[in-house]
Amino acid sequence: MAKAKTYAQVQQQIQALQREAETLRRKEAADVVARIKEAITAYGITAEDLGFGLSARAGNGTEAIAKRRPRPKATATASAPKYQDTAGNTWSGRGPRPQWLKDAISAGKTLQDFAV
């Protein structure tokens, strides 16, 4: 009569089988990739032929399988300074006025005194 397995023993077997399965999957995938590379070289297949190019050729028997990649979001760029003081502080004229400019205007200067 076979001895009953414990839960821990079954879990160990499962983990061992999962490791074995992952090893086999990696080996098989490597073999598939090698065969694909050979075919690409032998037939001169391009990314465009596979639908990965900028525009897949119509009527070549392949479907574009690559999804369109989203464009990167635009990042805010600093505007060229329109106003500058002698200390090197600058302001592009966009957004709220900086404190250095407010202080200078309240001291009697004009905005045009700082125009670049």
Residue frames relative to the residue before (quaternion, step in Angstrom):
aa qw qx qy qz dx dy dz
M 1.0000 0.0000 0.0000 0.0000 0.00 0.00 0.00
A 0.4405 -0.7114 0.4905 0.2434 3.61 -0.92 0.98
K 0.4688 -0.6676 0.5079 0.2766 3.52 -1.04 0.84
A 0.4757 -0.6706 0.4919 0.2866 3.61 -0.96 0.86
K 0.3995 -0.7112 0.5315 0.2283 3.54 -0.99 0.89
T 0.4072 -0.6807 0.5467 0.2683 3.52 -1.21 0.55
Y 0.6764 -0.4730 0.3756 0.4216 3.52 -1.31 0.27
A 0.6537 0.5251 -0.3111 0.4474 3.59 0.91 -0.90
Q 0.6432 0.5186 -0.3195 0.4639 3.59 1.00 -0.80
V 0.6491 0.5053 -0.3130 0.4747 3.58 0.96 -0.84
Q 0.6441 0.5181 -0.3221 0.4614 3.60 0.97 -0.83
Q 0.6344 0.5181 -0.3261 0.4720 3.60 1.03 -0.76
Q 0.6422 0.5119 -0.3216 0.4713 3.58 1.00 -0.81
I 0.6329 0.5301 -0.3271 0.4597 3.57 0.99 -0.85
Q 0.6710 0.4939 -0.3008 0.4641 3.59 0.87 -0.91
A 0.6456 0.5113 -0.3193 0.4687 3.58 0.98 -0.81
L 0.6611 0.4938 -0.3047 0.4757 3.59 0.97 -0.83
Q 0.6363 0.5200 -0.3360 0.4601 3.62 1.02 -0.73
R 0.6376 0.5085 -0.3289 0.4761 3.61 0.99 -0.77
E 0.6537 0.5112 -0.3060 0.4666 3.57 0.97 -0.88
A 0.6479 0.5177 -0.3132 0.4627 3.57 0.99 -0.87
E 0.6599 0.5027 -0.3146 0.4614 3.60 0.93 -0.84
T 0.6294 0.5255 -0.3309 0.4672 3.59 1.00 -0.76
L 0.6662 0.4915 -0.2956 0.4767 3.59 0.93 -0.88
R 0.6356 0.5303 -0.3323 0.4521 3.60 0.99 -0.83
R 0.6579 0.5084 -0.3164 0.4567 3.60 0.91 -0.87
K 0.6605 0.5057 -0.3098 0.4604 3.60 0.94 -0.88
E 0.6685 0.4925 -0.3011 0.4689 3.57 0.90 -0.92
A 0.6445 0.5145 -0.3248 0.4631 3.60 0.97 -0.83
A 0.6382 0.5202 -0.3289 0.4624 3.59 0.99 -0.79
D 0.6396 0.5142 -0.3227 0.4716 3.60 1.02 -0.76
V 0.6449 0.5157 -0.3183 0.4657 3.58 0.98 -0.85
V 0.6529 0.5100 -0.3156 0.4626 3.58 0.91 -0.91
A 0.6400 0.5237 -0.3281 0.4566 3.60 0.96 -0.82
R 0.6659 0.4879 -0.3089 0.4724 3.61 0.94 -0.83
I 0.6294 0.5249 -0.3361 0.4640 3.59 1.01 -0.75
K 0.6565 0.5099 -0.3149 0.4580 3.59 0.91 -0.89
E 0.6271 0.5286 -0.3349 0.4638 3.59 1.02 -0.77
A 0.6713 0.4950 -0.2980 0.4643 3.58 0.91 -0.92
I 0.6269 0.5344 -0.3361 0.4565 3.59 0.98 -0.81
T 0.6762 0.4825 -0.2872 0.4768 3.56 0.94 -0.90
A 0.6841 0.5076 -0.2939 0.4335 3.58 0.85 -0.97
Y 0.7944 0.3113 -0.1504 0.4994 3.59 0.92 -0.85
G 0.4359 -0.7215 0.4491 0.2964 3.60 1.24 0.02
I 0.2415 0.7926 -0.5219 0.2026 3.57 1.06 0.72
T 0.2182 -0.7763 0.5815 0.1077 3.56 -0.99 0.90
A 0.6663 -0.4714 0.3855 0.4304 3.55 -1.31 0.22
E 0.6255 0.5402 -0.3357 0.4519 3.57 1.05 -0.74
D 0.6176 0.5413 -0.3414 0.4571 3.61 1.04 -0.76
L 0.7146 0.4427 -0.2428 0.4841 3.56 1.06 -0.74
G 0.5650 -0.6184 0.3760 0.3962 3.56 1.28 -0.02
F 0.5595 0.6128 -0.3884 0.4007 3.57 1.23 0.28
G 0.5348 0.6364 -0.4065 0.3792 3.60 1.24 -0.10
L 0.7233 -0.4167 0.3132 0.4529 3.54 -1.32 -0.06
S 0.7873 -0.0244 0.0091 0.6161 3.56 1.06 -0.68
A 0.3415 -0.7347 0.5486 0.2066 3.54 -0.72 1.08
R 0.4721 -0.6720 0.4883 0.2950 3.58 -0.97 0.85
A 0.4465 -0.6877 0.5048 0.2699 3.54 -0.94 0.89
G 0.8325 0.2538 -0.1800 0.4584 3.54 -1.07 0.77
N 0.5221 0.6447 -0.4362 0.3486 3.61 1.11 0.29
G 0.5763 -0.6335 0.3593 0.3707 3.57 1.28 0.15
T 0.6675 0.4444 -0.3235 0.5023 3.58 1.20 0.10
E 0.3253 -0.7140 0.5810 0.2165 3.50 -1.22 0.51
A 0.4968 -0.6265 0.4998 0.3331 3.52 -1.10 0.66
I 0.1016 -0.8296 0.5486 0.0244 3.53 -0.45 1.21
A 0.5806 0.5628 -0.3900 0.4405 3.55 1.21 -0.18
K 0.3696 -0.7090 0.5528 0.2347 3.53 -0.92 0.88
R 0.5608 -0.5957 0.4520 0.3554 3.52 -1.15 0.62
R 0.3777 -0.7306 0.5244 0.2202 3.54 -0.82 1.00
P 0.4687 -0.6640 0.4892 0.3165 3.57 -0.95 0.76
R 0.5025 -0.6396 0.4891 0.3150 3.53 -1.10 0.70
P 0.5265 -0.6118 0.4637 0.3653 3.56 -1.05 0.60
K 0.5335 -0.6280 0.4558 0.3366 3.53 -1.05 0.73
A 0.5187 -0.6338 0.4765 0.3197 3.52 -1.08 0.79
T 0.2581 -0.7549 0.5827 0.1548 3.53 -0.97 0.83
A 0.5470 -0.6109 0.4574 0.3441 3.51 -1.11 0.65
T 0.1498 -0.7783 0.6044 0.0805 3.53 -0.89 0.93
A 0.5154 -0.6378 0.4735 0.3216 3.53 -1.06 0.72
S 0.3771 -0.7059 0.5550 0.2269 3.55 -1.01 0.88
A 0.5948 -0.5557 0.4353 0.3846 3.53 -1.20 0.51
P 0.4994 -0.6647 0.4549 0.3189 3.60 -0.93 0.80
K 0.2310 -0.7672 0.5857 0.1225 3.53 -1.03 0.87
Y 0.7744 0.2132 -0.1050 0.5863 3.55 1.25 -0.51
Q 0.0501 0.7967 -0.5975 0.0765 3.56 -1.01 0.91
D 0.2635 -0.7493 0.5813 0.1765 3.54 -1.10 0.71
T 0.6974 -0.4818 0.3243 0.4198 3.59 -1.26 0.11
A 0.6297 0.5287 -0.3381 0.4580 3.60 1.21 -0.37
G 0.5819 -0.6108 0.3616 0.3970 3.61 1.26 -0.07
N 0.4398 0.6697 -0.4741 0.3650 3.59 1.25 0.14
T 0.0872 -0.8083 0.5817 0.0276 3.58 -0.95 0.85
W 0.0624 -0.7540 0.6519 0.0518 3.51 -1.35 0.39
S 0.4050 -0.7451 0.4837 0.2166 3.57 -0.89 0.95
G 0.5329 -0.6084 0.4246 0.4069 3.58 1.21 -0.28
R 0.6444 0.4748 -0.3157 0.5095 3.56 1.31 -0.01
G 0.7775 0.2923 -0.2365 0.5041 3.53 -1.08 0.72
P 0.7245 -0.4243 0.2918 0.4581 3.57 -1.25 -0.05
R 0.5597 -0.5971 0.4515 0.3554 3.55 -1.14 0.62
P 0.4544 -0.6829 0.4928 0.2905 3.57 -0.95 0.82
Q 0.6667 -0.5379 0.3481 0.3807 3.54 -1.22 0.56
W 0.6284 0.5482 -0.3545 0.4231 3.62 0.94 -0.76
L 0.6706 0.4835 -0.2920 0.4808 3.58 1.07 -0.75
K 0.6180 0.5304 -0.3418 0.4690 3.59 1.01 -0.74
D 0.6612 0.5092 -0.3105 0.4550 3.58 0.91 -0.92
A 0.6697 0.4981 -0.3049 0.4586 3.60 0.94 -0.88
I 0.6568 0.4953 -0.3209 0.4693 3.61 0.96 -0.77
S 0.6655 0.4826 -0.3140 0.4750 3.59 0.97 -0.76
A 0.6467 0.4983 -0.3159 0.4834 3.60 1.24 -0.38
G 0.6983 -0.4989 0.2646 0.4398 3.61 1.24 0.16
K 0.5307 0.6071 -0.4286 0.4075 3.61 1.19 -0.09
T 0.3343 -0.7070 0.5741 0.2424 3.56 -1.30 0.27
L 0.6598 -0.5077 0.3743 0.4084 3.53 -1.24 0.38
Q 0.6437 0.5393 -0.3165 0.4411 3.57 1.04 -0.76
D 0.5538 0.6047 -0.3934 0.4159 3.62 1.19 -0.40
F 0.7456 0.3907 -0.2032 0.5001 3.58 1.17 -0.53
A 0.3993 0.7311 -0.4731 0.2866 3.60 1.28 0.04
V 0.3746 -0.7279 0.5358 0.2068 3.56 -0.99 0.92
